[in-house]
Amino acid sequence: MPSARHITLISEQSEFAEARAAEKAENARQCAMAARTVASHAEDAADCESLLAMLGLDALAGKMAKITSDL
């Protein structure tokens, strides 16, 4: 019975890791889209920089979203 329990735990850990990875990727996508939205509504570069900083967003993430959506 111990080997069956071990196999079950590994399977559950694997599923959990996959779910966490998917959640992390989705969060990164949402943050990138948010950064692009903020940038499109900013009055100038300084405004964009301050808005992104206030929201804890990364301008490079927004640029990466553009690059990956072009592929």
N, CA, C and O atoms as a CHARMM CRD file, in Angstrom:
* protein
*
  284
    1    1 MET  N      0.78900  -1.20600   0.00000 PROA 1      0.00000
    2    1 MET  CA     0.00000   0.00000   0.00000 PROA 1      0.00000
    3    1 MET  C      0.83900   1.28200   0.00000 PROA 1      0.00000
    4    1 MET  O      0.38900   2.28400  -0.55500 PROA 1      0.00000
    5    2 PRO  N      2.01400   1.29800   0.58500 PROA 2      0.00000
    6    2 PRO  CA     2.79300   2.53100   0.59500 PROA 2      0.00000
    7    2 PRO  C      3.11400   3.03900  -0.81200 PROA 2      0.00000
    8    2 PRO  O      3.13400   4.25000  -1.03500 PROA 2      0.00000
    9    3 SER  N      3.36300   2.14400  -1.75700 PROA 3      0.00000
   10    3 SER  CA     3.69600   2.60700  -3.10200 PROA 3      0.00000
   11    3 SER  C      2.49200   3.26100  -3.77800 PROA 3      0.00000
   12    3 SER  O      2.65900   4.22200  -4.52900 PROA 3      0.00000
   13    4 ALA  N      1.30500   2.76700  -3.52700 PROA 4      0.00000
   14    4 ALA  CA     0.10300   3.38500  -4.09300 PROA 4      0.00000
   15    4 ALA  C     -0.08300   4.78300  -3.53300 PROA 4      0.00000
   16    4 ALA  O     -0.44700   5.70100  -4.26900 PROA 4      0.00000
   17    5 ARG  N      0.15900   4.95500  -2.26400 PROA 5      0.00000
   18    5 ARG  CA     0.03700   6.27900  -1.63100 PROA 5      0.00000
   19    5 ARG  C      1.06500   7.23600  -2.22000 PROA 5      0.00000
   20    5 ARG  O      0.75700   8.40000  -2.47700 PROA 5      0.00000
   21    6 HSD  N      2.27400   6.75600  -2.43200 PROA 6      0.00000
   22    6 HSD  CA     3.35000   7.57900  -2.99500 PROA 6      0.00000
   23    6 HSD  C      2.99500   8.03900  -4.41100 PROA 6      0.00000
   24    6 HSD  O      3.20900   9.20300  -4.75200 PROA 6      0.00000
   25    7 ILE  N      2.46900   7.16300  -5.21600 PROA 7      0.00000
   26    7 ILE  CA     2.08500   7.49900  -6.58600 PROA 7      0.00000
   27    7 ILE  C      0.96600   8.53500  -6.58000 PROA 7      0.00000
   28    7 ILE  O      0.98300   9.46100  -7.39100 PROA 7      0.00000
   29    8 THR  N      0.00700   8.39800  -5.69100 PROA 8      0.00000
   30    8 THR  CA    -1.09800   9.34600  -5.59400 PROA 8      0.00000
   31    8 THR  C     -0.58800  10.73200  -5.21900 PROA 8      0.00000
   32    8 THR  O     -1.02900  11.72800  -5.79200 PROA 8      0.00000
   33    9 LEU  N      0.33400  10.80700  -4.26600 PROA 9      0.00000
   34    9 LEU  CA     0.87200  12.10000  -3.84100 PROA 9      0.00000
   35    9 LEU  C      1.63400  12.78300  -4.96800 PROA 9      0.00000
   36    9 LEU  O      1.50900  13.99300  -5.16200 PROA 9      0.00000
   37   10 ILE  N      2.41000  12.02400  -5.70000 PROA 10     0.00000
   38   10 ILE  CA     3.15900  12.59900  -6.81400 PROA 10     0.00000
   39   10 ILE  C      2.19700  13.14600  -7.86400 PROA 10     0.00000
   40   10 ILE  O      2.41300  14.23000  -8.40600 PROA 10     0.00000
   41   11 SER  N      1.14600  12.40300  -8.14600 PROA 11     0.00000
   42   11 SER  CA     0.15300  12.84600  -9.11600 PROA 11     0.00000
   43   11 SER  C     -0.52900  14.12500  -8.65600 PROA 11     0.00000
   44   11 SER  O     -0.71800  15.05200  -9.44400 PROA 11     0.00000
   45   12 GLU  N     -0.89900  14.17600  -7.38200 PROA 12     0.00000
   46   12 GLU  CA    -1.55100  15.37200  -6.84800 PROA 12     0.00000
   47   12 GLU  C     -0.61100  16.57000  -6.86300 PROA 12     0.00000
   48   12 GLU  O     -1.03100  17.68600  -7.17200 PROA 12     0.00000
   49   13 GLN  N      0.66400  16.34500  -6.53000 PROA 13     0.00000
   50   13 GLN  CA     1.64100  17.42400  -6.54800 PROA 13     0.00000
   51   13 GLN  C      1.84300  17.93400  -7.96600 PROA 13     0.00000
   52   13 GLN  O      1.98200  19.13800  -8.18500 PROA 13     0.00000
   53   14 SER  N      1.85800  17.02000  -8.92500 PROA 14     0.00000
   54   14 SER  CA     2.03300  17.39700 -10.31600 PROA 14     0.00000
   55   14 SER  C      0.84900  18.24300 -10.80100 PROA 14     0.00000
   56   14 SER  O      1.04000  19.25900 -11.47000 PROA 14     0.00000
   57   15 GLU  N     -0.35600  17.82200 -10.46300 PROA 15     0.00000
   58   15 GLU  CA    -1.54600  18.58700 -10.85000 PROA 15     0.00000
   59   15 GLU  C     -1.54000  19.96900 -10.20300 PROA 15     0.00000
   60   15 GLU  O     -1.89400  20.96200 -10.83900 PROA 15     0.00000
   61   16 PHE  N     -1.13900  20.02400  -8.94700 PROA 16     0.00000
   62   16 PHE  CA    -1.07600  21.31000  -8.25100 PROA 16     0.00000
   63   16 PHE  C     -0.03500  22.22000  -8.90400 PROA 16     0.00000
   64   16 PHE  O     -0.28800  23.40900  -9.09400 PROA 16     0.00000
   65   17 ALA  N      1.11800  21.67800  -9.24300 PROA 17     0.00000
   66   17 ALA  CA     2.16900  22.46300  -9.89000 PROA 17     0.00000
   67   17 ALA  C      1.70000  22.98500 -11.24400 PROA 17     0.00000
   68   17 ALA  O      1.98500  24.12900 -11.59900 PROA 17     0.00000
   69   18 GLU  N      0.98700  22.16200 -11.99700 PROA 18     0.00000
   70   18 GLU  CA     0.45900  22.60200 -13.29000 PROA 18     0.00000
   71   18 GLU  C     -0.56100  23.71800 -13.11400 PROA 18     0.00000
   72   18 GLU  O     -0.56500  24.68100 -13.88000 PROA 18     0.00000
   73   19 ALA  N     -1.42000  23.59600 -12.11600 PROA 19     0.00000
   74   19 ALA  CA    -2.42400  24.62800 -11.85400 PROA 19     0.00000
   75   19 ALA  C     -1.75500  25.93300 -11.44400 PROA 19     0.00000
   76   19 ALA  O     -2.16400  27.00500 -11.88800 PROA 19     0.00000
   77   20 ARG  N     -0.73000  25.85000 -10.60000 PROA 20     0.00000
   78   20 ARG  CA    -0.00900  27.05300 -10.17600 PROA 20     0.00000
   79   20 ARG  C      0.69600  27.71500 -11.36000 PROA 20     0.00000
   80   20 ARG  O      0.70300  28.94100 -11.47700 PROA 20     0.00000
   81   21 ALA  N      1.28500  26.90700 -12.23000 PROA 21     0.00000
   82   21 ALA  CA     1.97000  27.45000 -13.40200 PROA 21     0.00000
   83   21 ALA  C      0.97500  28.13400 -14.34000 PROA 21     0.00000
   84   21 ALA  O      1.26700  29.19900 -14.88300 PROA 21     0.00000
   85   22 ALA  N     -0.18000  27.53800 -14.52900 PROA 22     0.00000
   86   22 ALA  CA    -1.21000  28.13500 -15.37400 PROA 22     0.00000
   87   22 ALA  C     -1.70700  29.44300 -14.76700 PROA 22     0.00000
   88   22 ALA  O     -1.92200  30.42100 -15.48400 PROA 22     0.00000
   89   23 GLU  N     -1.89000  29.46300 -13.44500 PROA 23     0.00000
   90   23 GLU  CA    -2.33900  30.67600 -12.76500 PROA 23     0.00000
   91   23 GLU  C     -1.29100  31.77100 -12.87700 PROA 23     0.00000
   92   23 GLU  O     -1.63000  32.93700 -13.07800 PROA 23     0.00000
   93   24 LYS  N     -0.02500  31.40800 -12.74900 PROA 24     0.00000
   94   24 LYS  CA     1.05900  32.38400 -12.85400 PROA 24     0.00000
   95   24 LYS  C      1.12900  32.97800 -14.26400 PROA 24     0.00000
   96   24 LYS  O      1.32500  34.18200 -14.42400 PROA 24     0.00000
   97   25 ALA  N      0.96900  32.14000 -15.27100 PROA 25     0.00000
   98   25 ALA  CA     0.99300  32.61200 -16.65400 PROA 25     0.00000
   99   25 ALA  C     -0.19200  33.53000 -16.94000 PROA 25     0.00000
  100   25 ALA  O     -0.03900  34.54700 -17.61700 PROA 25     0.00000
  101   26 GLU  N     -1.36000  33.18100 -16.43400 PROA 26     0.00000
  102   26 GLU  CA    -2.54500  34.01800 -16.63900 PROA 26     0.00000
  103   26 GLU  C     -2.39300  35.35500 -15.92400 PROA 26     0.00000
  104   26 GLU  O     -2.78800  36.39200 -16.45700 PROA 26     0.00000
  105   27 ASN  N     -1.82800  35.33800 -14.73100 PROA 27     0.00000
  106   27 ASN  CA    -1.60100  36.58200 -13.98900 PROA 27     0.00000
  107   27 ASN  C     -0.62100  37.47800 -14.75300 PROA 27     0.00000
  108   27 ASN  O     -0.82900  38.68800 -14.84100 PROA 27     0.00000
  109   28 ALA  N      0.43200  36.89600 -15.29800 PROA 28     0.00000
  110   28 ALA  CA     1.40300  37.67000 -16.08200 PROA 28     0.00000
  111   28 ALA  C      0.73400  38.27600 -17.31000 PROA 28     0.00000
  112   28 ALA  O      1.00800  39.42300 -17.66400 PROA 28     0.00000
  113   29 ARG  N     -0.14500  37.50800 -17.96300 PROA 29     0.00000
  114   29 ARG  CA    -0.84500  38.02100 -19.14600 PROA 29     0.00000
  115   29 ARG  C     -1.74600  39.18900 -18.77500 PROA 29     0.00000
  116   29 ARG  O     -1.78700  40.19900 -19.47800 PROA 29     0.00000
  117   30 GLN  N     -2.46800  39.04600 -17.66700 PROA 30     0.00000
  118   30 GLN  CA    -3.36900  40.11100 -17.23600 PROA 30     0.00000
  119   30 GLN  C     -2.59800  41.36900 -16.84600 PROA 30     0.00000
  120   30 GLN  O     -3.03100  42.47900 -17.15500 PROA 30     0.00000
  121   31 CYS  N     -1.46800  41.20600 -16.17600 PROA 31     0.00000
  122   31 CYS  CA    -0.65200  42.36200 -15.79500 PROA 31     0.00000
  123   31 CYS  C     -0.08200  43.05800 -17.02800 PROA 31     0.00000
  124   31 CYS  O     -0.00400  44.28600 -17.07600 PROA 31     0.00000
  125   32 ALA  N      0.31200  42.27400 -18.01400 PROA 32     0.00000
  126   32 ALA  CA     0.83700  42.84900 -19.24900 PROA 32     0.00000
  127   32 ALA  C     -0.24200  43.64100 -19.97500 PROA 32     0.00000
  128   32 ALA  O      0.01200  44.74100 -20.46600 PROA 32     0.00000
  129   33 MET  N     -1.43300  43.08400 -20.04100 PROA 33     0.00000
  130   33 MET  CA    -2.53200  43.80200 -20.69900 PROA 33     0.00000
  131   33 MET  C     -2.89700  45.06300 -19.92100 PROA 33     0.00000
  132   33 MET  O     -3.21500  46.09000 -20.52000 PROA 33     0.00000
  133   34 ALA  N     -2.85200  44.99300 -18.60200 PROA 34     0.00000
  134   34 ALA  CA    -3.13300  46.17100 -17.77600 PROA 34     0.00000
  135   34 ALA  C     -2.08500  47.24800 -18.02000 PROA 34     0.00000
  136   34 ALA  O     -2.42200  48.42800 -18.11200 PROA 34     0.00000
  137   35 ALA  N     -0.83100  46.85900 -18.12600 PROA 35     0.00000
  138   35 ALA  CA     0.23600  47.82300 -18.39300 PROA 35     0.00000
  139   35 ALA  C      0.03300  48.48900 -19.74800 PROA 35     0.00000
  140   35 ALA  O      0.25400  49.69200 -19.88500 PROA 35     0.00000
  141   36 ARG  N     -0.38200  47.72900 -20.73800 PROA 36     0.00000
  142   36 ARG  CA    -0.63600  48.30600 -22.06600 PROA 36     0.00000
  143   36 ARG  C     -1.82800  49.26300 -22.03100 PROA 36     0.00000
  144   36 ARG  O     -1.81500  50.30000 -22.69300 PROA 36     0.00000
  145   37 THR  N     -2.85300  48.91200 -21.25900 PROA 37     0.00000
  146   37 THR  CA    -4.01900  49.78000 -21.13600 PROA 37     0.00000
  147   37 THR  C     -3.64900  51.08900 -20.46300 PROA 37     0.00000
  148   37 THR  O     -4.05100  52.16200 -20.91300 PROA 37     0.00000
  149   38 VAL  N     -2.88300  50.99900 -19.38400 PROA 38     0.00000
  150   38 VAL  CA    -2.43000  52.21200 -18.68900 PROA 38     0.00000
  151   38 VAL  C     -1.60800  53.07200 -19.64300 PROA 38     0.00000
  152   38 VAL  O     -1.81300  54.28400 -19.72000 PROA 38     0.00000
  153   39 ALA  N     -0.68600  52.45800 -20.36500 PROA 39     0.00000
  154   39 ALA  CA     0.16700  53.21000 -21.29100 PROA 39     0.00000
  155   39 ALA  C     -0.65800  53.89800 -22.37300 PROA 39     0.00000
  156   39 ALA  O     -0.33200  55.01100 -22.78700 PROA 39     0.00000
  157   40 SER  N     -1.70800  53.25400 -22.82600 PROA 40     0.00000
  158   40 SER  CA    -2.51400  53.85900 -23.89600 PROA 40     0.00000
  159   40 SER  C     -3.33800  55.04400 -23.40200 PROA 40     0.00000
  160   40 SER  O     -3.75200  55.88600 -24.19900 PROA 40     0.00000
  161   41 HSD  N     -3.57800  55.11500 -22.09100 PROA 41     0.00000
  162   41 HSD  CA    -4.35900  56.21900 -21.54000 PROA 41     0.00000
  163   41 HSD  C     -3.51100  57.29800 -20.87400 PROA 41     0.00000
  164   41 HSD  O     -4.04400  58.32500 -20.45300 PROA 41     0.00000
  165   42 ALA  N     -2.20800  57.08500 -20.77300 PROA 42     0.00000
  166   42 ALA  CA    -1.32400  58.05200 -20.13100 PROA 42     0.00000
  167   42 ALA  C     -1.14200  59.27400 -21.02800 PROA 42     0.00000
  168   42 ALA  O     -1.16700  59.17700 -22.25400 PROA 42     0.00000
  169   43 GLU  N     -0.95800  60.42100 -20.38600 PROA 43     0.00000
  170   43 GLU  CA    -0.77400  61.66700 -21.14100 PROA 43     0.00000
  171   43 GLU  C      0.61000  61.76600 -21.75900 PROA 43     0.00000
  172   43 GLU  O      0.75300  62.26600 -22.87400 PROA 43     0.00000
  173   44 ASP  N      1.63500  61.29400 -21.04800 PROA 44     0.00000
  174   44 ASP  CA     2.99700  61.31000 -21.55400 PROA 44     0.00000
  175   44 ASP  C      3.79200  60.21200 -20.84800 PROA 44     0.00000
  176   44 ASP  O      3.24800  59.45500 -20.04400 PROA 44     0.00000
  177   45 ALA  N      5.08800  60.13800 -21.16000 PROA 45     0.00000
  178   45 ALA  CA     5.91200  59.06800 -20.59800 PROA 45     0.00000
  179   45 ALA  C      6.01000  59.14800 -19.07400 PROA 45     0.00000
  180   45 ALA  O      5.97900  58.12300 -18.39400 PROA 45     0.00000
  181   46 ALA  N      6.12700  60.35800 -18.54300 PROA 46     0.00000
  182   46 ALA  CA     6.22200  60.51200 -17.08600 PROA 46     0.00000
  183   46 ALA  C      4.92100  60.08000 -16.41100 PROA 46     0.00000
  184   46 ALA  O      4.94100  59.43100 -15.36500 PROA 46     0.00000
  185   47 ASP  N      3.80200  60.44100 -17.01200 PROA 47     0.00000
  186   47 ASP  CA     2.50000  60.03300 -16.47600 PROA 47     0.00000
  187   47 ASP  C      2.37900  58.51400 -16.50900 PROA 47     0.00000
  188   47 ASP  O      1.92200  57.90000 -15.54500 PROA 47     0.00000
  189   48 CYS  N      2.78200  57.92400 -17.60100 PROA 48     0.00000
  190   48 CYS  CA     2.72100  56.46600 -17.74100 PROA 48     0.00000
  191   48 CYS  C      3.58700  55.80000 -16.68000 PROA 48     0.00000
  192   48 CYS  O      3.16100  54.84300 -16.03400 PROA 48     0.00000
  193   49 GLU  N      4.78700  56.30100 -16.50400 PROA 49     0.00000
  194   49 GLU  CA     5.71200  55.72900 -15.52300 PROA 49     0.00000
  195   49 GLU  C      5.14400  55.80200 -14.11100 PROA 49     0.00000
  196   49 GLU  O      5.22400  54.83400 -13.35400 PROA 49     0.00000
  197   50 SER  N      4.57100  56.95000 -13.75800 PROA 50     0.00000
  198   50 SER  CA     4.02900  57.09600 -12.40100 PROA 50     0.00000
  199   50 SER  C      2.78100  56.22500 -12.20200 PROA 50     0.00000
  200   50 SER  O      2.59900  55.64000 -11.13400 PROA 50     0.00000
  201   51 LEU  N      1.93000  56.13800 -13.21800 PROA 51     0.00000
  202   51 LEU  CA     0.74300  55.28800 -13.10600 PROA 51     0.00000
  203   51 LEU  C      1.11300  53.81200 -12.97200 PROA 51     0.00000
  204   51 LEU  O      0.54400  53.09200 -12.15100 PROA 51     0.00000
  205   52 LEU  N      2.05900  53.37500 -13.77700 PROA 52     0.00000
  206   52 LEU  CA     2.49600  51.98600 -13.68700 PROA 52     0.00000
  207   52 LEU  C      3.10300  51.68600 -12.32100 PROA 52     0.00000
  208   52 LEU  O      2.85900  50.62500 -11.74600 PROA 52     0.00000
  209   53 ALA  N      3.89800  52.63100 -11.80100 PROA 53     0.00000
  210   53 ALA  CA     4.50900  52.44200 -10.48500 PROA 53     0.00000
  211   53 ALA  C      3.43800  52.37800  -9.39500 PROA 53     0.00000
  212   53 ALA  O      3.52600  51.54500  -8.49300 PROA 53     0.00000
  213   54 MET  N      2.43200  53.24700  -9.46900 PROA 54     0.00000
  214   54 MET  CA     1.36100  53.24100  -8.47100 PROA 54     0.00000
  215   54 MET  C      0.60900  51.91800  -8.46700 PROA 54     0.00000
  216   54 MET  O      0.18200  51.44100  -7.41600 PROA 54     0.00000
  217   55 LEU  N      0.44900  51.33200  -9.64000 PROA 55     0.00000
  218   55 LEU  CA    -0.30800  50.09000  -9.76400 PROA 55     0.00000
  219   55 LEU  C      0.56200  48.84200  -9.59900 PROA 55     0.00000
  220   55 LEU  O      0.05500  47.72000  -9.58000 PROA 55     0.00000
  221   56 GLY  N      1.86900  49.04800  -9.48000 PROA 56     0.00000
  222   56 GLY  CA     2.76700  47.91400  -9.32200 PROA 56     0.00000
  223   56 GLY  C      2.91500  47.10100 -10.60100 PROA 56     0.00000
  224   56 GLY  O      3.14800  45.89300 -10.55900 PROA 56     0.00000
  225   57 LEU  N      2.77800  47.77700 -11.73400 PROA 57     0.00000
  226   57 LEU  CA     2.88200  47.10100 -13.03000 PROA 57     0.00000
  227   57 LEU  C      4.24100  47.37300 -13.65500 PROA 57     0.00000
  228   57 LEU  O      4.89900  48.35900 -13.32500 PROA 57     0.00000
  229   58 ASP  N      4.64900  46.50900 -14.54200 PROA 58     0.00000
  230   58 ASP  CA     5.94800  46.60100 -15.19600 PROA 58     0.00000
  231   58 ASP  C      5.75300  46.95500 -16.67100 PROA 58     0.00000
  232   58 ASP  O      5.03000  46.27000 -17.39400 PROA 58     0.00000
  233   59 ALA  N      6.40200  48.02500 -17.10200 PROA 59     0.00000
  234   59 ALA  CA     6.27900  48.45100 -18.49300 PROA 59     0.00000
  235   59 ALA  C      6.81700  47.38200 -19.45400 PROA 59     0.00000
  236   59 ALA  O      6.27600  47.19800 -20.54400 PROA 59     0.00000
  237   60 LEU  N      7.86800  46.68700 -19.05400 PROA 60     0.00000
  238   60 LEU  CA     8.43000  45.65000 -19.92600 PROA 60     0.00000
  239   60 LEU  C      7.44600  44.50700 -20.14200 PROA 60     0.00000
  240   60 LEU  O      7.44500  43.88400 -21.20400 PROA 60     0.00000
  241   61 ALA  N      6.61900  44.23000 -19.16000 PROA 61     0.00000
  242   61 ALA  CA     5.61100  43.17200 -19.31800 PROA 61     0.00000
  243   61 ALA  C      4.63900  43.54800 -20.42600 PROA 61     0.00000
  244   61 ALA  O      4.23500  42.69600 -21.21800 PROA 61     0.00000
  245   62 GLY  N      4.26600  44.81100 -20.48400 PROA 62     0.00000
  246   62 GLY  CA     3.37800  45.27100 -21.54700 PROA 62     0.00000
  247   62 GLY  C      4.00500  45.15000 -22.91300 PROA 62     0.00000
  248   62 GLY  O      3.33000  44.80500 -23.88300 PROA 62     0.00000
  249   63 LYS  N      5.30400  45.43300 -22.99700 PROA 63     0.00000
  250   63 LYS  CA     6.00200  45.28400 -24.27900 PROA 63     0.00000
  251   63 LYS  C      6.07900  43.82300 -24.67400 PROA 63     0.00000
  252   63 LYS  O      5.94000  43.49000 -25.85100 PROA 63     0.00000
  253   64 MET  N      6.29900  42.94200 -23.70000 PROA 64     0.00000
  254   64 MET  CA     6.37500  41.51200 -23.99500 PROA 64     0.00000
  255   64 MET  C      5.02300  40.99100 -24.47600 PROA 64     0.00000
  256   64 MET  O      4.97500  40.09600 -25.32000 PROA 64     0.00000
  257   65 ALA  N      3.92800  41.53600 -23.95400 PROA 65     0.00000
  258   65 ALA  CA     2.60500  41.11400 -24.40800 PROA 65     0.00000
  259   65 ALA  C      2.42500  41.43700 -25.88200 PROA 65     0.00000
  260   65 ALA  O      1.82300  40.65500 -26.61800 PROA 65     0.00000
  261   66 LYS  N      2.93200  42.56400 -26.31500 PROA 66     0.00000
  262   66 LYS  CA     2.85000  42.95100 -27.71400 PROA 66     0.00000
  263   66 LYS  C      3.66700  42.00100 -28.58100 PROA 66     0.00000
  264   66 LYS  O      3.21800  41.57700 -29.64600 PROA 66     0.00000
  265   67 ILE  N      4.86400  41.67100 -28.11900 PROA 67     0.00000
  266   67 ILE  CA     5.74300  40.77900 -28.88000 PROA 67     0.00000
  267   67 ILE  C      5.12300  39.40200 -29.01100 PROA 67     0.00000
  268   67 ILE  O      5.10400  38.83500 -30.10400 PROA 67     0.00000
  269   68 THR  N      4.61100  38.85200 -27.90900 PROA 68     0.00000
  270   68 THR  CA     4.04300  37.50600 -27.96200 PROA 68     0.00000
  271   68 THR  C      2.72700  37.46300 -28.72500 PROA 68     0.00000
  272   68 THR  O      2.39300  36.43300 -29.31200 PROA 68     0.00000
  273   69 SER  N      1.96900  38.56200 -28.72900 PROA 69     0.00000
  274   69 SER  CA     0.72400  38.55100 -29.48200 PROA 69     0.00000
  275   69 SER  C      0.98500  38.66800 -30.99200 PROA 69     0.00000
  276   69 SER  O      0.14000  38.28000 -31.79900 PROA 69     0.00000
  277   70 ASP  N      2.14300  39.19900 -31.36800 PROA 70     0.00000
  278   70 ASP  CA     2.50300  39.29900 -32.77900 PROA 70     0.00000
  279   70 ASP  C      2.94600  37.95000 -33.35200 PROA 70     0.00000
  280   70 ASP  O      2.91800  37.74700 -34.56600 PROA 70     0.00000
  281   71 LEU  N      3.35200  37.03700 -32.48100 PROA 71     0.00000
  282   71 LEU  CA     3.85400  35.73400 -32.95200 PROA 71     0.00000
  283   71 LEU  C      2.73200  34.90400 -33.37300 PROA 71     0.00000
  284   71 LEU  O      2.93100  33.76800 -33.80400 PROA 71     0.00000
